[in-house]
Amino acid sequence: MEDFVLKKLSLDDAMIFALHANNRKIWSNLTDRFPHPYSLEKAKDFIKLTHIPVPTQVLGIYIGEEPIGAIGLHPLDDVFRKNMELGYWIAEPYWGKGIMSNAIAQMVEYGFSNFDITRIFARPFGRNIGSIKALEKNNFLLEATLSKTAFKDGKYEDELIYAIRKT
Ligand SMILES: CC(C)(COP(=O)(O)OP(=O)(O)OC[C@H]1O[C@@H](n2cnc3c(N)ncnc32)[C@H](O)[C@@H]1OP(=O)(O)O)[C@@H](O)C(=O)NCCC(=O)NCCS
């Protein structure tokens, strides 16, 4: 596996971040909150947002000085405030190298250490084998399979709910 680090995204890296993010194959596996096309302006806006919460909830995935993706924990509120939702993507040239499996492990540790939560969950589409495998390798358990609840890119998609609990 290539060496990578998780660290705060820098506005100086917005251009490369946008170039990697501007990929329909990435967008097609995420919610529509992830823009497509992914412009430099969108990258700057996103990176600025990641600088607001303390501790940081979204970290960049870097190989050397290059931002190649992002991984984040999104807080829920009200009666769901003990949960955070994990989201992530990595640039296509780096797929299948074991990076996200390792990044998820680090983010789970980070999440349970820095936030007052007891459950981290992710909701891959049923066809997202790479994401499902990366979650299962990190001991996330399949809690639910919801049939055709998502509507993405003109098609209905199954929604899987995978979660890991703080022990
Ligand atoms: C899904 C994604 C995050 C996986 O990241 P990755 O760094 O390629 O994952 P890993 O290399 O850690 O792979 C985990 C496992 O899945 C397998 N895998 C990865 N991509 C795969 C694919 N497209 N099809 C089948 N298996 C795949 C890997 O071989 C590995 O299995 P192994 O350990 O048995 O060899 C990445 O493909 C991506 O960013 N996709 C677009 C955005 C996205 O889907 N985000 C998640 C939304 S829930």
The ligand as an SDF file (V2000), in Angstrom:
LIG
                    3D

 48 50  0  0  0  0  0  0  0  0999 V2000
  -15.1280    2.8240   -2.7180 C   0  0  0  0  0  0  0  0  0  0  0  0
  -13.7190    3.3670   -2.5440 C   0  0  0  0  0  0  0  0  0  0  0  0
  -13.7390    4.3830   -1.4220 C   0  0  0  0  0  0  0  0  0  0  0  0
  -12.7760    2.2100   -2.2090 C   0  0  0  0  0  0  0  0  0  0  0  0
  -11.5090    2.7650   -1.9120 O   0  0  0  0  0  0  0  0  0  0  0  0
  -10.1700    1.9070   -2.1780 P   0  0  0  0  0  0  0  0  0  0  0  0
   -9.0180    2.6510   -1.5900 O   0  0  0  0  0  0  0  0  0  0  0  0
  -10.1190    1.5690   -3.6140 O   0  0  0  0  0  0  0  0  0  0  0  0
  -10.5040    0.6240   -1.3140 O   0  0  0  0  0  0  0  0  0  0  0  0
   -9.4540   -0.5110   -0.9080 P   0  0  0  0  0  0  0  0  0  0  0  0
   -8.3210   -0.4960   -1.8840 O   0  0  0  0  0  0  0  0  0  0  0  0
   -9.1640   -0.3690    0.5200 O   0  0  0  0  0  0  0  0  0  0  0  0
  -10.3080   -1.8180   -1.2180 O   0  0  0  0  0  0  0  0  0  0  0  0
  -11.0900   -2.5100   -0.3090 C   0  0  0  0  0  0  0  0  0  0  0  0
  -11.4420   -3.8500   -0.9250 C   0  0  0  0  0  0  0  0  0  0  0  0
  -12.3670   -3.6450   -2.0000 O   0  0  0  0  0  0  0  0  0  0  0  0
  -11.8510   -4.1370   -3.2120 C   0  0  0  0  0  0  0  0  0  0  0  0
  -12.2970   -3.2100   -4.2430 N   0  0  0  0  0  0  0  0  0  0  0  0
  -11.9890   -1.8940   -4.3620 C   0  0  0  0  0  0  0  0  0  0  0  0
  -12.6620   -1.3750   -5.4090 N   0  0  0  0  0  0  0  0  0  0  0  0
  -13.3950   -2.3940   -5.9500 C   0  0  0  0  0  0  0  0  0  0  0  0
  -14.3010   -2.4900   -7.0280 C   0  0  0  0  0  0  0  0  0  0  0  0
  -14.6050   -1.4230   -7.8030 N   0  0  0  0  0  0  0  0  0  0  0  0
  -14.8770   -3.6790   -7.2860 N   0  0  0  0  0  0  0  0  0  0  0  0
  -14.5990   -4.7570   -6.5250 C   0  0  0  0  0  0  0  0  0  0  0  0
  -13.7500   -4.7340   -5.4630 N   0  0  0  0  0  0  0  0  0  0  0  0
  -13.1600   -3.5690   -5.1880 C   0  0  0  0  0  0  0  0  0  0  0  0
  -10.3450   -4.1560   -3.0180 C   0  0  0  0  0  0  0  0  0  0  0  0
   -9.7380   -5.0900   -3.8590 O   0  0  0  0  0  0  0  0  0  0  0  0
  -10.2700   -4.5800   -1.5550 C   0  0  0  0  0  0  0  0  0  0  0  0
  -10.5500   -5.9410   -1.3990 O   0  0  0  0  0  0  0  0  0  0  0  0
   -9.4610   -6.9580   -0.8430 P   0  0  0  0  0  0  0  0  0  0  0  0
   -8.9720   -6.3920    0.4470 O   0  0  0  0  0  0  0  0  0  0  0  0
  -10.2190   -8.2290   -0.7230 O   0  0  0  0  0  0  0  0  0  0  0  0
   -8.3850   -6.9610   -1.8780 O   0  0  0  0  0  0  0  0  0  0  0  0
  -13.2410    4.0560   -3.8680 C   0  0  0  0  0  0  0  0  0  0  0  0
  -13.4000    3.1620   -4.9280 O   0  0  0  0  0  0  0  0  0  0  0  0
  -14.0050    5.3290   -4.1890 C   0  0  0  0  0  0  0  0  0  0  0  0
  -13.6190    6.4190   -3.7440 O   0  0  0  0  0  0  0  0  0  0  0  0
  -15.0980    5.2020   -4.9410 N   0  0  0  0  0  0  0  0  0  0  0  0
  -15.9170    6.3550   -5.3200 C   0  0  0  0  0  0  0  0  0  0  0  0
  -16.6020    7.0280   -4.1160 C   0  0  0  0  0  0  0  0  0  0  0  0
  -17.2880    6.0480   -3.2030 C   0  0  0  0  0  0  0  0  0  0  0  0
  -17.7890    5.0140   -3.6130 O   0  0  0  0  0  0  0  0  0  0  0  0
  -17.3280    6.3900   -1.8910 N   0  0  0  0  0  0  0  0  0  0  0  0
  -17.9930    5.5770   -0.8940 C   0  0  0  0  0  0  0  0  0  0  0  0
  -19.4360    5.8710   -0.8230 C   0  0  0  0  0  0  0  0  0  0  0  0
  -20.2450    4.8380    0.3900 S   0  0  0  0  0  0  0  0  0  0  0  0
  1  2  1  0
  2  3  1  0
  2  4  1  0
  2 36  1  0
  4  5  1  0
  5  6  1  0
  6  7  2  0
  6  8  1  0
  6  9  1  0
  9 10  1  0
 10 11  2  0
 10 12  1  0
 10 13  1  0
 13 14  1  0
 14 15  1  0
 15 16  1  0
 15 30  1  0
 16 17  1  0
 17 18  1  0
 17 28  1  0
 18 19  1  0
 18 27  1  0
 19 20  2  0
 20 21  1  0
 21 22  1  0
 21 27  2  0
 22 23  1  0
 22 24  2  0
 24 25  1  0
 25 26  2  0
 26 27  1  0
 28 29  1  0
 28 30  1  0
 30 31  1  0
 31 32  1  0
 32 33  2  0
 32 34  1  0
 32 35  1  0
 36 37  1  0
 36 38  1  0
 38 39  2  0
 38 40  1  0
 40 41  1  0
 41 42  1  0
 42 43  1  0
 43 44  2  0
 43 45  1  0
 45 46  1  0
 46 47  1  0
 47 48  1  0
M  END
$$$$
